[in-house]
Amino acid sequence: MSVAPAEHQGPWTIDDVLALPEDARSRIELVGGSLVMSPSPGIPHQRASRRLAALLEQPPMPRLRPWKSWRPSTWWCPTGC
């Protein structure tokens, strides 16, 4: 037996969530007794996620020679600036 989210009384339990009909268009989460529903990610989100994952899977770039630190120059002003 499933219960519509609008008709539910009191805090949600895992059994209540599992009794809901499956909806492939929404994600349903139980957070602190509250039901949180959000739409599933769209195609642009999926593409961005895959690109990010591909970047993170690459090995790190080899280290080039270390940066050289230059000594600060001493400036001299003949007029006493």
Kinemage of the C-alpha trace (Angstrom):
@kinemage 1
@onewidth
@group {chain A} dominant
@subgroup {mainchain}
@vectorlist {calphas} color= white
{ca met a 1} P 0.000 0.000 0.000
{ca ser a 2} L 1.499 3.347 -0.986
{ca val a 3} L 0.772 6.705 0.558
{ca ala a 4} L 0.839 9.968 -1.366
{ca pro a 5} L 3.445 12.348 0.127
{ca ala a 6} L 0.816 15.078 0.666
{ca glu a 7} L -1.382 12.711 2.734
{ca his a 8} L 1.380 11.480 5.063
{ca gln a 9} L 1.141 12.387 8.752
{ca gly a 10} L 4.170 12.689 11.049
{ca pro a 11} L 7.827 11.932 10.351
{ca trp a 12} L 8.726 9.586 7.509
{ca thr a 13} L 10.345 6.214 8.123
{ca ile a 14} L 12.320 3.963 5.799
{ca asp a 15} L 9.289 1.686 5.454
{ca asp a 16} L 7.163 4.681 4.403
{ca val a 17} L 9.680 5.651 1.723
{ca leu a 18} L 9.990 2.094 0.419
{ca ala a 19} L 6.186 1.896 0.147
{ca leu a 20} L 6.127 4.828 -2.315
{ca pro a 21} L 5.761 3.996 -6.005
{ca glu a 22} L 8.981 4.226 -8.017
{ca asp a 23} L 9.457 7.377 -10.056
{ca ala a 24} L 12.442 7.437 -12.425
{ca arg a 25} L 12.165 11.220 -12.826
{ca ser a 26} L 12.751 12.054 -9.155
{ca arg a 27} L 15.217 11.223 -6.419
{ca ile a 28} L 13.655 10.561 -3.061
{ca glu a 29} L 15.736 10.917 0.088
{ca leu a 30} L 14.898 10.576 3.749
{ca val a 31} L 16.649 13.273 5.784
{ca gly a 32} L 15.938 13.454 9.493
{ca gly a 33} L 12.395 12.124 9.098
{ca ser a 34} L 11.600 14.509 6.245
{ca leu a 35} L 11.008 13.424 2.679
{ca val a 36} L 13.184 15.301 0.198
{ca met a 37} L 12.324 14.947 -3.486
{ca ser a 38} L 14.454 16.398 -6.267
{ca pro a 39} L 14.388 15.931 -10.027
{ca ser a 40} L 16.994 13.655 -11.531
{ca pro a 41} L 19.938 15.437 -13.134
{ca gly a 42} L 19.571 16.557 -16.732
{ca ile a 43} L 21.875 15.874 -19.664
{ca pro a 44} L 24.084 18.993 -19.176
{ca his a 45} L 24.685 17.963 -15.556
{ca gln a 46} L 25.572 14.421 -16.595
{ca arg a 47} L 28.025 15.709 -19.213
{ca ala a 48} L 29.703 18.035 -16.729
{ca ser a 49} L 29.960 15.206 -14.183
{ca arg a 50} L 31.571 12.895 -16.733
{ca arg a 51} L 34.058 15.548 -17.858
{ca leu a 52} L 35.035 16.252 -14.264
{ca ala a 53} L 35.441 12.534 -13.549
{ca ala a 54} L 37.636 12.146 -16.652
{ca leu a 55} L 39.867 15.004 -15.492
{ca leu a 56} L 40.180 13.550 -12.015
{ca glu a 57} L 41.074 10.113 -13.400
{ca gln a 58} L 44.078 11.451 -15.337
{ca pro a 59} L 47.501 11.031 -13.762
{ca pro a 60} L 48.964 14.242 -12.359
{ca met a 61} L 51.156 16.308 -14.644
{ca pro a 62} L 54.891 15.726 -14.191
{ca arg a 63} L 56.591 18.368 -12.119
{ca leu a 64} L 58.593 20.807 -14.105
{ca arg a 65} L 61.657 22.472 -12.689
{ca pro a 66} L 60.888 24.381 -9.535
{ca trp a 67} L 60.156 28.062 -9.637
{ca lys a 68} L 63.146 30.277 -9.132
{ca ser a 69} L 62.729 32.998 -6.612
{ca trp a 70} L 64.425 36.209 -7.602
{ca arg a 71} L 65.957 38.496 -5.034
{ca pro a 72} L 64.074 41.752 -4.764
{ca ser a 73} L 65.772 44.635 -6.506
{ca thr a 74} L 67.063 47.587 -4.574
{ca trp a 75} L 65.840 50.809 -6.031
{ca trp a 76} L 67.767 53.986 -5.607
{ca cys a 77} L 66.284 57.398 -6.170
{ca pro a 78} L 68.925 60.157 -6.508
{ca thr a 79} L 66.555 62.931 -5.412
{ca gly a 80} L 65.480 61.181 -2.223
{ca cys a 81} L 61.957 60.481 -3.565
